[in-house]
Amino acid sequence: MARDWWQRGRGLDLWSIPHFLFGVLMAFLLPLTGTPLLTVLALTIALAVVWELYEKLVGIRETTLNILFDVLLPVVAFTCTSLALLAYPLHPDDLLVAIAAVSLVFAFTNISGWLAFRRRNRDFTR
């Protein structure tokens, strides 16, 4: 039987990738919009927590460790990306290319995970 790489793990799993990339994308808001760092950090934390609450609401069961990682990963990614962008500011054109590239990988990982979820749950309603 083939291993389903998208199955949820105890702490880190393939779903950790889009959680991390979400934090990277949120950090791009800083140079893109000029929004204050603490405002975007607070928004990142709030959205990560709300997403985990949504997952719980729709019946996605995860370990406590996995939920913790799913909230911490965007914060770590946001912090690292923000520091990198402050130390090495990107030209606006390069910033847009970086945003597009990260957005594509973010979309790909989410779609791949969603399709794997659907395969596992054939009775899932549309």
Secondary structure, DSSP 8 states (H G I E B T S, - for coil): ----TTS--SS--TTHHHHHHHHHHHHTHHHHH---HHHHHHHHHHHHHHHHHHHHHTT----HHHHHHHHHHHHHHHHHHHHHHHHS---HHHHHHHHHHHHHHHHHHHHHHHHHHHHH-TT---
